[in-house]
Amino acid sequence: MTGQDVAPQVVPGVDPALNDRLLAGLDAVQRRLEEVVDHDDEFIAGAARYLSDAGGKRFRPLLTLLAAEVGRTSPDQPLAPEVVDAAVGVELTHLASLYHDDVMDVAELRRGVPSANVAFDNSTAILVGDLLFGTASKVISRLGAEAVGIQADTFVRLCAGQIRDDRPVPPDVEPVDHYLGVLADKTGALIATASRYGAMFAGCDADTVILLTEYGEKVGMVFQLADDLLDIASDSEDSGKTPGTDLREGKATLPVLIARSSTDPADDRLKQLLSGPIADEADLQEALGLLRAHPAMDAARAHTLRVADEARATLAPLGEGPAVQALRVLVDGVALRST
């Protein structure tokens, strides 16, 4: 076998047989995704595929497939079609939220291409997002009443988290606690559902389903904490997104909240810049430079790694095995994006 023939590793160091199954599973998810987003109207079909075709890590479907591996009883057991549909439903929900996010964030880039609101317009981006939410519901409806209820609860949490993210912190709530609660809803909920579905439709027992749901929510927290750090630390070539988007909008992510709490007079200028949305480009670049060099970034990274440790700890009752090891490594990969 030549170097060109070696299959890419879905998770670093993953067992080769597991890696092959995951690659096959992701291919099945991609084919099903393309099938369900197709539409008779050429424009609608293209707009619905736009962000999916731009790439992305397919992180949520991967987590569904990995959680399903925990329930595998033999190496020859075929991948259940319900697991594939569950992964597709979760990915469609995620993609739909990105169309809405691009409008709300007034974004310019997404996955290295013009964001949906730029490629089309705000109204079209919102409507395509709605179409994908509907498509996700249709796919999930085939999986039974319990799955539909989980999807509905997840959607409510996604919306509640986004609403709270766009509102001022209530005066009686500690800002960091508020921020972490928002993250749990707007990101943790869907990633928890991805893991939960995989365990459910692979036949895991109830305790394992609960455990993998908790793991998924923790991983979701890590994912968003790392993303918020990357919004400050990376440039558009690295992330495929416009850096400083949260600062432009005045969103207080964890490093911003930590910097704002500083009592050092040397931080007065940074705190002034971080007091609200930053419209001026020169001010934005100054804020990014000051924040990148501030100890708040290291403190936020340390918190992210602590949550990653908590996620790994939830897996302890599952013992050892290729799937569990891959789930542990997956957490590290998510967390270390921000370091």
Salt bridges, closest charged atoms under 4 A:
GLU35 OE2 - ARG32 NH1 2.89
ASP53 OD2 - ARG49 NE 3.47
GLU69 OE1 - ARG21 NH2 2.96
GLU69 OE1 - ARG72 NE 3.05
ASP85 OD1 - ARG32 NE 2.70
GLU91 OE2 - ARG58 NH1 3.10
ASP102 OD1 - ARG110 NH2 2.87
ASP105 OD1 - LYS251 NZ 3.58
ASP130 OD1 - HIS100 NE2 3.14
ASP165 OD2 - LYS186 NZ 2.89
ASP165 OD2 - LYS251 NZ 3.28
ASP185 OD1 - ARG157 NE 2.81
ASP185 OD2 - ARG164 NH1 3.00
GLU217 OE2 - ARG157 NH2 2.84
ASP227 OD2 - LYS241 NZ 3.10
ASP227 OD1 - ARG337 NH1 3.15
GLU249 OE1 - LYS251 NZ 3.29
ASP267 OD2 - HIS294 NE2 2.95
GLU281 OE1 - ARG248 NH2 3.47
ASP283 OD1 - ARG269 NH2 3.47
GLU286 OE1 - ARG269 NH2 2.89
ASP298 OD1 - ARG301 NH1 3.35
ASP309 OD1 - ARG312 NH2 2.10
GLU310 OE1 - LYS218 NZ 2.72
GLU320 OE1 - ARG328 NH1 3.24
ASP332 OD1 - ARG312 NH1 2.45
